[in-house]
Amino acid sequence: MKKIKKVALIFGAIFLLFLIVTVYNAFAVKSKQPEPVTTTIQINEEEAVARFSEAITYQTISYQDRTKFDLPEFDRFIAFLEGSYPLVHEQLELEKINGYSLIYKWSGKDSSKNPIGLTSHYDVVPVLEGTEDNWEQDPFSGIVADGIIWGRGTLDDKIGVISILEAVEHLLSQGYTPEQDMYFMFGHDEEIGGDEGARVIAETLKERGITFEFVMDEGGAIVENMVPGVSQPVGVVGISEKGSATAELSIEGSGGHSSQPKSSTNIGRIASAIAELEATQFKHDLKGPGKDLFEFLAPEMSFGMKYIFANQFIFEPVIENILLKQPATAALIRTTIAPTIFHAGEQYNALPEKASAIINLRLMPGDSLEEVKEFIEETIDDEAITVKLDGSEATNVSSPHSKSFQTIQQAARNVYEEVVIAPYLMFAGSDAKHYESVSMNTYRFLPVQITSDDLQRMHGTNEQISVENYINAIKFFTELIMASDKLEATD
């Protein structure tokens, strides 16, 4: 009996110690958010909206087939910029890359400091044929109605180009000069990879020996109800983007009449391989940008959630299981598998001699193409199936603790005082990846507050942005340019 009591006392003491330590950890986490300094920037909103509205009317559409580009329309857009932002074009140096991508250089007071780079793109995706009538307003009208600006590019990503130029024009009108050089780089083919735009811009600047303190592109945005336990809107800044690869699984063998099928057909074996991949999945792990996201959010959570996330070293398996239940959060912690295309057969009563499937994979930082291919081959375990893999690995992970990241945080908080700014892993692609070779850090953030419906509209029907969001984007870039004056070079 005494032994039982002794054991109970020991377990009680251990539990009490556990409770003290974990509760202390929950109370000890400190906010990583800078105190906002409410922006006092005043701009002529009516004129700024009118310029953005006109920018939307230029059909600067990117097509996979580059021969379909309406290049005169791109020329008209560039001419529109020159006429709309006279101070920018008088006082900054403009260089055209491959005729249509633009580099604006703003010389600062001290050119020995690492420059800052802000980048966006002005090309847009086509309107899907057959959906034109589904738009409430013409997709290239730029109509402003009931506080909403309509049209392709209002979200992706003419808003970035125009907001930056509005900010620079405003600062020039105030006689402002930045401390260090600043570059504004606008691609014309981001929607098809940026190979003739951002990639060549980066290569050109690298040849000149230019290294940026940081580059910021589009990417994350401000969203509500993103994370349980966080009541405020959350602004996510991409510190890396997942790699994108395409795997082709193919098999060849005898076909024959469908009345006498083998027990294992070409279609069946490819289907089994896909089923095995979906059932197995890549290993999940809360690390890197995903882990950073919750470290920044934990201090802002309600106590119950804060308790769990402040003690990740104990509750990590529980957290991971929760994250795996939703596709958006599962993608934060593992390489994803998405079968997208299946090819097999031509006639209902003939077994196909060939079958193939295409799988899109989004690679976590640290997962190499070689490792991904090896995982696929080992998982399907079928020597008759050939696996071909092509694509790119994830980008480098930029620091969420750098002065550059804090500068972006500060600018965002000055405009959106209640928003929590945190790092995250971007799932889609951007031009930012091209600038890694010329920048200490690359970040991805579109400074607007959007809804889940807006995310669907980005490449879809009824793309739009509120006037308030657009004006706040101008204020953000103005704040960011001024806040960058306080940056010190990275060691």
N, C-alpha and C positions, 0 to 999 in steps of 0.2 A: 504493500500500500504506500509506504514511504517513497519507494522508487517511482511509483506512478505519479505521486505528487511532485517529486523532484523533476521528473521529465516534463510534467505539465508546466511547472514554474519556468523551466528552461525554454520551452516552446513559447510560453507567454512573454518572457523577456525578449526573445528573438523577434516575436511579432510586434511587440511594443517598439523595439528599436527600429524595425522595418517601417512601422507607421511614422515614427518620429522623423526618420531620414527622408522618406518619400513626401510627407507633408511639408517638411522644411524645403525640399527641392521645389515643390509647387509654389511656395510663397517666395522663394529666392529668385525665381526667374524675373528678369527685368526687361522692360520694353526695349525693343531695338528701334523704336520709331523716334526720329528727331522731333523736337517741338516745332510746330508750324509757326511761320512768320507770315501772317495774312498778307496776301499779295495786294498791292495798291496799283497795279498796272491798269491804265485806262487806255482803251483803244476805240477807234471809230467803228463800232460793231456793224452799222449799216453798210459802210463801204467794204469792210472785210468780208461780210456775207455775200455781197454782190460779186466780189472777185472770185470767191470760191464757187459760187453758183455758175459763173461763166466757165471756170476751169472744168467743170463737169461736162460741159457741152462738147468738148473736144474728144472725139472717139479714138483715143490712143490705145487701141486694142492689140494685145499680144496674141498671136496664134502660134501653135506648134509648127505650122508650116510658115516659115518666115516670109515666103513670097506673098502671103496674104496681108502683110503689114501695109496699112495705108500711111506711108511715110510723109506725104504732104500734110496729113493731119497732125503728125508729130511736129513738123515744122511750124504749123500754125500755133500749136500749143506753146512751143518755145518762144515764138514771137509774142504771144499773149503775156508770157512771163516778163519779157523785156519791157513791154509797154506798161504792165501793171506795177512793177517794182523798180521805178527809176533810180532810187538811191542805191539799191543793191547792185544794179548794173553800172552805175557810175563809179562806185567806190570799191567794189569787190572785183577780183579777177575771175573771169569765166573761161573755162576750157571745155570743149566738147570732145567726148570720147566716142569713137565710131560714129560720129555725126549727131548722135541723139542723147547719149548719156551726158550728164552735166556735172562739172566740178566747179563750185564757187569757193574761192579762197578769200578769207577775211584776215588781213594781216593785223596781228596784235602788237601790243607794246613791247613784248619780249619774245622774239622769234626763236630764242634758244630753248624755250620751254617746249615740252611735248605738246603738239596741237590736240584739239578736240575735234571729233568727226561726228556729224549727224547725217544720217542717210535715210532716204525713203525712195519710193519709185512712183512714177506717174503713169505707167502702163496699167491696163485693167484687163480683166477676163471678158470674153465675149458674153453676150446674153444668149442663153441656150435657145436654139432654134425651136420655135413652137410655143415658147413661154412669154413672148412679147405682150400678149393680151392679158397676162396675169399681173402685169405691173399696174399699180394704181396711178402712177405718173410715168411718163416716158423716161426710160432709163438714161437717156442723155439730155434730158431737159434742164437739169439743175434747178428745177422749180422749188421755190421756198413757200411752204404753206403750213399754217398753224404751228409755226416754230420748228418745222422740220425741213431739212434740205434733202432733196431726193436725187438719186442717180448713182450710176456705176462709178466707184472711186470715192464716194463719200466716207466709206469705212476703209477701203483697201485700194490704194493708199494715197490718193491725191490729197487727202486731208493732212498727211504728214508733210508732203512737199509744200503745200500752200500755207500751213500753219507755221512752218519754219521760216518761210520767206516773209510772212506777215510779221513774225517776231523780229527778224533782222531789220526789215524796213522801219519798224517802229523804233528800234534802238538807234538806228542810224539817224532818224529824225530828231532824236534826243541828244545827238552828238556823242554817242557811246562808242568806245573802242575796247575790245576785249584785252585781257592781259596777255594771253597766248594766241597764236594763230588758230583760226577755226576753219574747218572745211565742211561744206554742205554738198553731199554727193547724191545725185538723183538718177537712178537707173531707169532704163526704158524697156527692159525685158525681164524683169524679176519674175513675172508670172510663168515664164518658161525656163527659169533657172538662172538668169542673169549672166549667161556666158559671154555676151557681147557688151554688157553694161558693167555691173558691179565687179565682176571678175577682172575685167581689163582695167577698170579704175584702180583697183587694188594693186594689180601688177605694175601699173604706171607709177603709182606713188611709192611702191617698194623699190623700184629702180632708182628713184630720187632720194632714197634713204630716209623716207618719212616714217616715223613711228608715232602713232597716236597714244595719248594717255588713255582714252577710251573712245569707242565708237558706239553709238546707239542707233538702232533701227526699230522698225515696227515689231510687234510680237504680242506680248501679254497686254492686258488691259485691266480696267477696274470693273469688278463684278460683285454682285450681291449674293448672299446665301451660298457662298462657295464652300465654306468649311463649317461643319457642325461646331457650335460653341463660340463662333465668332459672329457677333451681331453687326459689326461695321462692314462696309464694303471693303473688299480686298483688291489692291492693285498688285498684280504679279508681273515681275520683271524677269524675263528669260535670261538665265546665265549660261544656258547651253541649249542646243536643239538636237533632238534625236536624229540618228542616222536614218537613211531610207534605202531599202534594198528590195530587189525583186528576185524571188526564187522561182525557177521553172522546174516543175517535176514532170518528167516525160517517160513514157514506156512504149516500146514497140514489140509486137509479137503477132502470131497468126490470128486472123479474124475468124471467118467462117459464118455459117448460117445460124441465125438466132434460135433455131429449133433444136440445136445440139450444142448448147454452150458448155464451156468448161466450168469447173467449180469456182475458178478464179479468173475473171476477165480483166482486160486492160483497164476498163472503167472502174471495176470493183477494186483493183489494186491501188489506183490513184486515189479513189475515194477513201479507202482504208488508211492510206498514208496521211491524208489530210485529217481524218478523224483522230488518228493517233497523235498528230501534232497538236490539235486543239485540246485533246484530253490531257496531254502531258504538260504543255506550255513551258516557257523558259523559266528559269529559277527567278524568284522574286526576292528583292532585297531593298529595304528602306535605307538608301544611302545617297550621297551626292546631293544634287539639287532638290530631290524630294525630301530628304532629311533636313536640308537647309530651310525649305518652305515651312516646315512645322516648327523648327526652332524659332523662326521669326513670328509665327502665329501663336505659339503657346502662351506667351505673356498676355495676349489679348483675349484669351478664351475664358469661358465660364469656368468656375473652379473644378468641376468634375472632369472636364476635358483637359484643363490645364494640368491637373494631377496626373493624368495618364501620359500626356505628351512631355511633361517635365521629367518623367521617369521612363524615357524610351528604352533605356538599357534593361529594364525589367519587362515592360509591356510591349516591346517591339513585335513579338509574334501576334499579339492581339490586334495591334494597330494594323499590321500587314494584312491580316484576315479581313479586317473591316475595309481596307482600301481595295482589296481584290474583288469586293462585291459589286463595285461600280466600274464600268469601262474607263471613265475619265480618270479615276484615281488608280486603277490597276495599271494604267499606262505610265504612271509615275514611278513604278517600282519594278518594271520588267520590260524586256523586249517583247513586242506584240506581234501576233500572227494574224493576218487577215487574208484568207483566200478570196480572190476577186474575179478570176476568169477560169473557165473550164472549157476545154476543146476535146470533142470526141464524137465520132460517128457522123454518117451522112444519110443513112436509111434505117427505118425502124426495124427491119428484119435482118440486118447484117451487123455482125459484131465488128467493131472498129479495130483496125490493125494498129492504130496509134491513139494514144490518149495523153493529154497534158493538162496541167493546171498551173496557174500563176498565183503566187502568194506575195502580198506586200508585207514587208516587215519594217518596223520602226525600232531602231537599235538604241539601247541604253548606252550612255557614256561608259566606256570600258569594255563593251562587247565588240569584238573584232568580226569582220566579215568571215574570216577563216573559222573562228569559233562557232559562228552562227551556222555556217554550212556543215560543219562537223556535227553539231547538235541535230540538224535536220536529218542527216544521213543515219546517225545512230538511232534516232527516234523512230524513223519509218522502217529501218532494218529490212530493206528489200533491195537486193543487189540488182534486180532488173530495172529499177527506177533510177534514171539519171537525174542528178541535181545540178542545176546551173544557177549561180548566184552572182548578181551584179548590183552595185550600188555604192553608197558612201557611208562611212561610219559617223558616229555622233561627233559634234564639234567639241573643242576644248571646253572646260568648265571655267568660267570667269569667276572672280572672287565676289562673294556677297558681303565681304567685310572691308572692301577697299574704300578709299576716299571717293573714288569715282561713283561707286554704287550709292554711297551716302549722299553724294551730290544729287543724284537722280531722285533719291528718297526725299530730300529736302525740297526740291523744286515741286515734286508732286504734292507733298504735304502743305506747301504754301498755298496751293490752289485748291486742293481737296483736303481740308483740315481733318476730317473724320476718317479718312481712308487709311487702312493699314497697308504698307508697302512691303512686299516680301519677294524673295527670289523663287524661281520655279524652273521646271524643265519644259521647254517648248516642244510640242509634238510635231508641228508643221515646219516647213522650211522658210528661210528668209535670205535676203542678200547679206545678212550679217556674217554668214559663214565665210564669205569671200574676203572679209577684212581681218580675219584672224592673224594672218601673216604680217600685218602692219599695225597691230594694236595690242596694247598691254591687256586690255579687257574689252569684250564686246557684249553689249546688252541689248535686250529686245523689249520695247515697251511702247504701246500706243496710248497716250494719255487721255483716254476718254472712258466714260462710264457706260458699259453696254449690258444688254440682257442676253439671255439664251436665244431669244428670237433674232437679235442682231447677229449673233454668230452664224445662224442659218442664212441670213441675208447677205453675208459677205461675198460669197460667190454665187448667190442665188437671186431670187426675185425680191423686188422692193428694197434694195439696198438704200439706206438712209442714215442720217445723223441729225441730232437735234442742234439747233443754233447754239444753245447753251454749251453743249459738249464741244462744238467747234471753237467757240470763243475761249473756253477753258484750255483747249489744246494750244492755242496761240499764247495764252498766259503762261502755260507750263514751259514752252520752249523759251520764252523770254526769261523766265525765272532760271531755267537751266543754264542758259548762256551766261547770265550774270553770276550765278552760284559757282560756275566753273572757274571764275577768277580766283577763288580761294583754294583751288586745287594745288597740291604740291606734287612734284614728279614722283612716280613710283620708284622705290629702291630697286 
